[in-house]
Amino acid sequence: MNGNSFKHLWFSMMVLQIMATILPSTAIANPDLPTSDTWEQLQRYSQEGKKKPQQSQVTSVSQLSDVQPTDWAFQALQSLVERFGCIAGYPDGTFRGNRALSRYEFAAGVNTCLDRISEIIAAETSDRMTQGELLAVKRLQEEFAAELSLLRQDIRRIDTRLDQIENNQFSLTTQLRGEAIFALTDAFGEDTGTDQTVFQNRIRLDFNTSFTGRDLLLTRLQSGNASSFNRGVIGEGTQTFNIVGDTENQVQLERLFYQFPVSDRLYFILAAKGVTWDDFVPTLNPYIDDYDGGKGSLSAFGQRNPIYRLGGGAGIGINYEFRDHSLTSIFGPTSLSVGYLTPTATNSQPSQGLFNGDFSILAQLTVTPTDNLQFALTYNHSYFTPGNFGFDNGQNNGPVFNRTTGEVNRNAFNGYTGTGIANSLLGLTNGLNPLGVATGVSSHSYGLQLSWRVHPQVILGGWGGYTAARAIGVADGQIWNYAITVALPDLFHEGSLGGVIIGREPYLANLDASGRLGRTLPNDSSWHFEGFYRYQLNDYLSITPGIIWITNPNQSDRHQDLVIGTIRTTFTF
């Protein structure tokens, strides 16, 4: 064979390698796919080559509509298969060369062998082809020239189509995550005489959408009928499934935000509705904090430091991770979180909107000195218009007392955590005071959070929070809260969780007011004790019995201790 012939053969081999990628029967040319599937699909042809009547002789296989086992082309391919092992064939390693093939299917087999032959030539191994084998390959190419010509046209059409698809490519992935909570619960105590045992529910559907694989668009739909117990101005003991309130099981858009990376270190979050600080700020209470879901603590207080519940709604936030920085060399991995949220972003009325209504600004430095230890320093500055102050995720329930109508807004009594006195500054913010006035509040809050994994199955956590709240033009108050938490993952059963929370929900420790607004401040110690055990039946179902005990509710010994018992069943899917 001269040099030009060998170059022609080599070029033809390369063409065949490309052609096989669009063969209609199977992608034999793809080495990642099992070639045994190719030959299994050809079994339907197995009888075509047997017991057929004698036909007139043809001079070339190019005259055949298919390729029979008796044709020289078939035998040549079989010889190449046996020589180079270029087709795996059936699981038992046999080629079974007694099946008739269509010409396109046969060309696929030829191409598979040509791939192997090309590797041999490129590697210059000892398995070099003989002159006779090269001639046989060249003849196969010539006999199937018509098929190759059609394949070239197919490739041009496919290349054009691929260019169109790539230019208009839109990769979208959406996952549905669902949670359904069914809770049997009751409250016991002198102040709960009107409460009855209730069976409540809450449903969440989260649509998690990613466009790039690193971003997240979260859309949450929520419904339920889980209202809190009728406890007057007592605010403690709210459970996580009470947070949605009683929507009469009407579906609502509860949360909407988009989180995306700007770089490997910097993440942005654009909040459109219902976002709270724990959506992008580490709260450092693993296992027990599950975003007010149905697999962590029973109470809202047990989830996280209550200062994360000052403010919420729409806005913007960033997370920045320090790397190769002096901070990381001293403290280990460190991140900074900063954000702005407002619940009035969609309200165009005066003293409302994105920048003129209630708002909350938060900054947090999170440090991880070791793999088992984390702590965070948090600052929260918030402003609330009259009646809207409270540890309630910025829900804006409004003043308690309406002087014009003389009506009382019962929804404004309580935050999601803390005493009623702390959530109203002894009635100064919501109208429950001798003058019946409601004032705006400016607050500065400081928090310290800690998480320490002392054992793979024991995590200790805790926090402390201080809020300096000013009822504008009227009084200054000091609100404290703190807690210790213990999480026991895999307790007694894999996937289960035991949890203990001991602390004090937000309470008003001091109030500096004068005149008719200066009243005696109840300041009896109101403690929160909570224990629960989540038994994980399977990946989709858990049952959590637990108890919450509040001493001196609303920081007053005039109220009998409050005890709440709950059996919570949670379905996740």
C-alpha positions in Angstrom: 0.0 0.0 0.0 1.5 3.4 -1.0 1.6 6.5 1.2 -1.4 8.2 -0.5 -3.6 5.0 -0.1 -2.7 4.8 3.6 -3.6 8.5 4.1 -6.9 7.9 2.4 -7.5 4.9 4.6 -6.6 6.9 7.7 -8.9 9.8 6.7 -11.8 7.4 6.0 -11.3 5.8 9.4 -11.7 9.2 11.1 -14.8 10.0 9.1 -16.3 6.7 10.1 -15.6 7.5 13.8 -17.7 10.7 13.4 -20.4 9.1 11.4 -21.2 6.5 14.0 -22.3 9.1 16.6 -25.6 9.6 14.7 -26.4 6.0 13.8 -30.1 5.4 14.3 -30.0 2.0 15.8 -27.5 2.5 18.7 -24.5 4.6 19.6 -21.9 1.8 19.2 -19.1 4.4 18.7 -19.5 5.6 22.3 -17.1 3.5 24.3 -19.0 4.4 27.5 -22.1 2.4 26.4 -22.2 -1.4 26.5 -21.9 -2.8 23.0 -23.7 -5.9 24.1 -26.9 -3.9 23.8 -26.2 -3.3 20.2 -26.1 -7.0 19.3 -29.1 -7.8 21.6 -31.2 -5.4 19.6 -30.2 -7.2 16.4 -31.7 -10.5 17.5 -34.9 -9.8 15.6 -32.8 -10.2 12.5 -31.5 -13.6 13.5 -34.0 -15.6 11.5 -33.5 -13.6 8.3 -30.3 -15.3 7.5 -31.7 -18.8 8.0 -33.6 -21.1 5.7 -34.1 -18.5 3.0 -34.7 -19.7 -0.6 -31.7 -19.6 -2.9 -31.4 -16.1 -4.5 -29.6 -15.1 -7.6 -25.9 -14.3 -7.1 -24.8 -10.7 -6.7 -21.4 -9.4 -7.5 -21.0 -6.9 -4.6 -22.4 -6.4 -1.1 -23.3 -2.9 -2.2 -26.2 -4.5 -4.1 -27.6 -6.0 -0.8 -30.2 -4.3 1.3 -28.8 -6.1 4.3 -25.6 -8.0 5.1 -25.8 -11.8 5.5 -23.5 -14.0 7.6 -22.3 -15.6 4.4 -21.2 -12.3 2.8 -17.5 -11.6 2.6 -18.1 -8.2 4.3 -19.6 -9.9 7.3 -16.8 -12.5 7.4 -14.2 -9.7 7.2 -15.8 -7.8 10.1 -16.0 -11.0 12.1 -12.3 -11.6 11.4 -11.5 -8.1 12.7 -13.6 -8.7 15.8 -11.8 -11.9 16.6 -8.4 -10.4 15.8 -8.7 -7.1 17.8 -11.7 -7.8 20.2 -13.3 -4.5 19.0 -16.9 -5.6 19.7 -17.7 -7.1 23.1 -20.7 -8.9 21.8 -22.9 -10.8 24.2 -22.2 -11.2 27.9 -20.5 -14.5 27.3 -18.0 -12.8 25.1 -19.1 -14.4 21.8 -19.7 -12.5 18.6 -22.4 -14.9 17.2 -21.8 -13.9 13.7 -24.8 -15.6 12.2 -27.3 -12.7 12.3 -28.3 -10.7 9.3 -27.8 -6.9 9.7 -29.1 -3.8 8.0 -26.4 -1.9 6.1 -26.5 0.9 8.7 -26.2 -1.5 11.6 -23.3 -3.2 9.8 -21.6 0.1 9.3 -21.9 0.7 13.0 -20.0 -2.5 13.7 -17.4 -1.6 11.1 -16.9 1.8 12.8 -16.5 0.2 16.2 -13.6 -1.9 14.9 -12.1 1.1 13.1 -12.0 2.9 16.5 -10.0 0.1 17.9 -7.8 0.0 14.8 -7.2 3.7 15.0 -6.0 3.3 18.6 -3.6 0.6 17.6 -2.1 2.7 14.8 -1.8 5.8 17.0 -0.2 3.8 19.8 2.1 1.9 17.5 1.7 -1.3 19.5 2.8 -4.7 18.6 -0.7 -5.6 17.4 0.0 -3.9 14.0 -2.3 -4.7 11.2 -1.2 -6.8 8.3 -1.4 -5.7 4.7 -4.3 -8.0 4.1 -6.3 -6.5 7.0 -5.7 -3.0 5.8 -6.9 -3.9 2.3 -10.0 -5.5 3.8 -10.8 -2.4 5.8 -10.3 -0.2 2.6 -12.7 -2.5 0.7 -15.3 -2.3 3.4 -15.2 1.5 3.2 -15.6 1.5 -0.6 -18.5 -1.0 -0.5 -20.4 1.2 2.0 -19.6 4.6 0.5 -23.3 5.4 -0.2 -24.1 4.9 3.5 -21.2 7.1 4.5 -22.4 9.8 2.2 -25.8 9.8 3.8 -24.2 9.8 7.2 -22.2 12.9 6.3 -25.4 14.7 5.4 -26.9 13.7 8.7 -23.9 15.0 10.6 -24.2 18.4 8.9 -27.9 18.6 9.9 -27.2 17.5 13.4 -24.3 20.0 13.8 -26.6 22.8 12.7 -29.2 21.7 15.1 -26.7 21.4 18.0 -25.5 24.9 17.3 -29.1 26.2 17.6 -29.6 24.3 20.9 -26.4 25.5 22.4 -27.1 29.1 21.5 -30.5 28.8 23.2 -29.6 26.5 26.0 -31.6 27.0 29.3 -30.7 24.6 32.0 -33.5 24.4 34.7 -33.8 22.1 37.6 -36.6 22.2 40.1 -37.0 20.0 43.1 -40.2 19.7 45.2 -39.8 19.3 48.9 -42.9 18.9 51.0 -43.6 18.8 54.7 -46.9 18.0 56.4 -47.3 18.4 60.2 -50.2 17.0 62.2 -50.1 17.9 65.9 -52.1 16.9 68.8 -51.5 19.4 71.6 -53.0 20.9 74.7 -52.0 23.5 77.3 -52.5 23.2 81.1 -52.5 25.9 83.7 -54.8 28.3 85.5 -54.7 30.8 82.7 -55.6 28.2 80.0 -59.0 27.2 81.3 -60.7 28.1 78.0 -58.3 26.1 75.9 -59.2 22.7 74.6 -57.2 19.8 73.2 -56.7 20.5 69.5 -55.6 18.6 66.4 -53.8 21.0 64.1 -52.0 20.9 60.8 -49.6 22.8 58.6 -48.4 22.1 55.1 -45.4 23.4 53.3 -44.4 22.9 49.7 -40.9 24.2 48.7 -40.0 24.5 45.1 -36.2 24.7 44.9 -35.1 25.8 41.5 -31.5 26.1 40.2 -30.4 27.6 36.9 -26.7 27.1 37.2 -26.3 24.4 39.9 -24.9 26.9 42.4 -27.9 29.2 42.8 -31.3 28.7 44.4 -34.7 30.2 43.8 -37.0 29.1 46.7 -40.7 29.4 46.3 -42.7 28.2 49.4 -46.4 27.6 49.5 -47.9 27.1 52.9 -51.3 26.5 54.6 -52.6 25.5 57.9 -55.0 25.9 60.8 -52.6 25.9 63.7 -53.3 29.0 65.8 -51.7 29.6 69.2 -53.6 28.9 72.5 -55.7 31.7 73.9 -53.4 33.0 76.6 -54.2 36.7 76.8 -51.1 38.7 76.9 -48.8 35.7 77.6 -46.4 35.3 74.7 -44.3 32.3 75.6 -44.7 28.7 74.4 -45.5 29.3 70.7 -44.7 26.2 68.7 -43.2 26.2 65.3 -46.3 25.0 63.5 -48.2 27.9 65.1 -46.1 30.4 63.2 -48.2 30.3 60.0 -51.3 31.1 62.0 -54.8 30.0 61.1 -55.2 30.4 57.3 -58.2 28.1 57.3 -56.1 25.8 55.2 -56.0 28.4 52.3 -52.7 28.2 50.4 -50.5 31.2 50.6 -47.2 32.3 49.1 -45.2 32.3 52.3 -41.6 32.8 51.1 -39.8 33.8 48.0 -36.1 34.5 47.5 -33.2 34.0 45.1 -29.7 33.2 46.3 -26.7 33.2 43.9 -22.9 33.4 43.9 -21.0 36.4 42.6 -17.7 34.6 43.3 -16.4 31.6 45.2 -16.4 33.8 48.3 -19.4 36.0 47.9 -23.1 35.1 47.8 -26.1 37.4 47.4 -29.7 36.8 48.4 -32.6 38.8 46.9 -35.6 38.5 49.2 -39.0 39.1 47.7 -41.4 37.9 50.4 -41.4 36.4 53.9 -37.6 36.0 54.3 -36.2 35.9 57.9 -32.6 36.2 59.0 -32.1 32.5 59.5 -32.6 32.0 55.7 -29.0 33.1 55.1 -27.4 33.7 58.4 -25.9 30.7 60.3 -27.8 30.4 63.6 -25.5 27.8 65.1 -28.1 25.5 66.6 -27.7 22.3 64.4 -30.5 19.7 64.5 -32.7 21.7 66.8 -33.1 24.6 64.4 -34.8 23.4 61.3 -36.2 26.7 60.0 -39.4 26.4 62.1 -40.1 23.1 60.5 -41.4 19.8 61.9 -38.2 18.0 62.7 -36.5 20.2 65.3 -37.6 21.8 68.6 -41.3 22.1 69.4 -41.1 25.7 70.4 -40.1 28.7 68.3 -37.9 29.9 71.2 -35.9 26.6 71.0 -35.0 27.1 67.4 -32.6 30.1 67.6 -31.7 33.3 69.3 -34.8 35.5 69.3 -33.0 38.5 68.0 -33.1 36.7 64.6 -36.9 37.3 64.8 -36.6 41.0 64.9 -37.6 42.0 61.4 -38.2 40.2 58.1 -39.9 40.5 54.8 -38.2 41.6 51.6 -34.7 43.0 51.0 -31.2 42.0 50.2 -28.3 40.1 52.0 -24.8 39.0 51.4 -22.5 36.3 52.7 -18.7 36.7 52.4 -16.2 34.0 53.3 -12.7 35.1 54.3 -9.9 33.0 52.8 -6.2 33.5 53.0 -6.9 36.4 55.4 -5.3 37.2 58.8 -8.7 36.4 60.4 -8.6 32.9 59.1 -5.0 32.3 60.2 -6.0 33.2 63.7 -9.6 32.0 64.1 -10.1 29.5 61.3 -12.8 29.7 58.6 -14.6 33.0 59.0 -17.7 34.5 57.3 -19.5 37.8 57.3 -23.2 38.2 56.8 -25.0 41.5 56.2 -28.5 42.2 55.2 -31.5 44.6 55.1 -35.1 43.4 55.4 -38.4 45.3 55.5 -42.0 44.0 55.8 -43.4 47.0 54.0 -41.6 46.8 50.7 -44.8 46.4 48.6 -46.7 49.2 50.4 -46.7 52.5 48.5 -48.4 54.5 51.3 -46.6 57.3 53.1 -44.1 56.1 55.8 -44.1 52.7 54.1 -42.3 51.2 51.1 -38.8 49.7 50.9 -37.0 52.5 52.8 -39.6 54.5 54.7 -41.4 51.9 56.8 -40.3 49.3 59.3 -36.9 47.8 58.6 -34.1 45.7 60.1 -30.4 45.6 59.5 -28.3 42.7 60.6 -24.6 41.9 60.6 -23.0 38.7 61.8 -19.4 37.4 62.0 -19.3 33.6 62.2 -16.0 31.9 63.2 -15.1 28.2 63.1 -11.9 27.7 65.1 -12.1 23.9 64.8 -14.3 21.4 63.0 -16.2 20.9 66.2 -16.6 24.5 67.5 -18.4 27.5 66.1 -19.4 30.9 67.5 -21.0 34.0 66.1 -21.3 37.7 67.0 -24.5 39.3 65.8 -25.8 42.9 65.7 -29.4 43.9 64.7 -30.7 47.4 64.4 -34.4 47.7 63.7 -37.2 50.3 63.5 -40.9 49.6 64.0 -43.8 51.9 63.5 -46.4 52.1 66.3 -47.8 48.7 67.2 -45.3 46.6 65.1 -42.5 45.9 67.5 -42.1 42.3 68.5 -40.1 39.1 68.1 -42.4 38.0 65.3 -40.4 37.9 62.0 -41.7 41.3 61.1 -45.3 40.3 60.8 -46.7 43.8 61.6 -49.8 42.9 63.6 -50.5 46.5 64.4 -51.6 48.2 67.7 -53.6 46.3 70.3 -56.0 49.1 71.1 -57.8 51.2 68.4 -58.9 54.4 70.2 -61.3 55.3 67.3 -63.3 52.1 67.3 -62.5 51.0 70.9 -61.6 47.5 69.5 -58.7 45.3 70.7 -56.5 43.6 68.1 -55.8 40.2 69.8 -53.3 39.3 67.1 -50.9 42.0 68.3 -50.5 40.7 71.9 -47.8 38.2 71.3 -44.6 37.7 69.4 -43.5 34.2 68.3 -41.3 34.1 71.4 -40.9 36.1 74.6 -43.3 37.6 77.2 -46.1 39.8 76.2 -44.5 42.5 78.3 -41.3 42.3 76.4 -43.1 42.3 73.0 -45.0 45.4 73.9 -42.6 47.3 76.2 -45.2 47.0 78.9 -47.9 48.2 76.5 -46.1 51.3 75.3 -45.8 50.0 71.7 -49.3 48.6 71.2 -51.7 50.9 73.1 -52.2 48.9 76.3 -51.2 51.8 78.6 -53.0 54.4 80.7 -53.0 56.9 77.8 -54.0 54.3 75.1 -51.2 55.5 72.8 -48.9 53.3 70.6 -45.3 54.4 70.0 -42.7 53.5 67.4 -39.7 51.6 68.6 -36.0 51.8 67.6 -33.9 48.9 68.8 -30.3 47.8 69.0 -29.7 44.1 69.6 -26.6 42.1 70.3 -26.2 38.4 70.3 -23.6 35.7 70.9 -24.2 32.1 69.6 -22.1 29.0 70.3 -22.2 25.4 69.0 -19.8 22.7 70.3 -19.9 19.1 69.1 -18.4 17.4 72.1 -19.1 14.0 70.7 -20.5 12.8 67.3 -23.8 12.2 69.1 -23.8 15.2 71.5 -23.9 18.8 70.4 -24.0 21.6 73.0 -25.3 24.9 72.0 -26.3 28.2 73.6 -26.9 31.9 73.1 -27.4 35.2 74.8 -29.2 38.2 73.5 -29.6 41.8 74.6 -32.0 44.4 73.1 -32.0 48.1 73.9 -35.5 49.1 72.8 -36.5 52.8 72.8 -40.2 53.6 72.7 -39.6 56.9 70.8 -40.2 59.9 73.0 -41.6 57.9 75.9 -39.3 55.3 77.5 -36.2 53.1 77.2 -36.3 49.3 77.9 -33.8 46.5 78.2 -34.8 43.1 77.0 -32.7 40.0 77.7 -32.9 36.3 76.6 -30.6 33.3 76.8 -30.6 29.5 76.5 -28.6 26.3 76.6 -29.5 23.5 74.2 -28.5 19.9 73.9 -29.0 17.9 70.7 -28.6 14.1 70.7 -28.7 12.8 67.1 -29.3 9.1 66.5 -30.5 8.7 70.1 -31.7 5.0 70.6 -32.4 4.8 66.8 -30.6 5.9 63.7 -32.0 9.1 62.3 -33.8 10.0 65.6 -33.2 13.0 67.7 -33.4 13.9 71.4 -33.4 17.6 72.4 -33.3 19.7 75.6 -33.7 23.5 75.8 -33.4 25.5 79.0 -33.5 29.2 79.1 -35.4 32.5 79.4 -37.4 33.8 76.5 -37.2 37.5 75.9 -38.2 39.4 79.0 -38.3 43.1 79.8 -35.7 43.5 82.6 -35.9 47.3 83.0 -38.1 50.1 81.7 -37.2 53.8 82.2 -40.5 55.7 81.8 -42.0 58.7 83.5 -45.4 60.3 84.3 -48.6 58.3 83.8 -46.7 55.8 81.7 -44.4 54.9 84.5 -45.8 51.7 86.1 -44.6 48.9 88.2 -42.8 46.4 86.0 -43.4 42.7 86.9 -40.0 41.1 86.9 -40.4 37.5 88.2 -38.2 35.0 86.6 -40.0 33.3 83.7 -38.1 30.1 82.7 -38.5 27.9 79.6 -37.9 24.2 80.0 -38.4 21.9 77.0 -37.7 18.3 76.1 -38.6 16.3 73.0 -37.7 13.1 71.3 -38.2 12.7 67.5 -38.5 9.0 66.6 -37.7 8.6 62.9 -39.8 5.7 61.6 -38.4 5.9 58.1 -37.1 8.5 55.6 -40.5 10.1 55.3 -42.2 9.8 58.7 -41.3 10.9 62.2 -43.2 11.2 65.5 -42.2 13.7 68.1 -43.7 13.7 71.6 -42.5 16.5 73.8 -43.4 18.9 76.6 -42.8 22.7 77.2 -42.9 24.1 80.8 -43.0 27.9 81.3 -42.6 29.2 84.9 -44.2 32.5 85.9 -45.6 33.2 82.4 -45.4 36.8 81.3 -42.7 37.3 84.0 -45.2 37.4 86.8 -45.9 35.0 89.6 -49.6 35.9 89.4 -49.8 33.5 86.5 -49.7 29.8 87.1 -47.0 27.8 85.4 -47.9 26.9 81.8 -47.4 23.3 80.6 -47.9 22.4 76.9 -47.9 18.8 75.8 -47.6 17.8 72.1 -47.4 14.8 69.9 -46.2 16.0 66.5 -46.3 13.8 63.4 -44.2 15.0 60.4 -44.3 13.7 56.9 -41.5 14.8 54.5 -41.3 14.1 50.8 
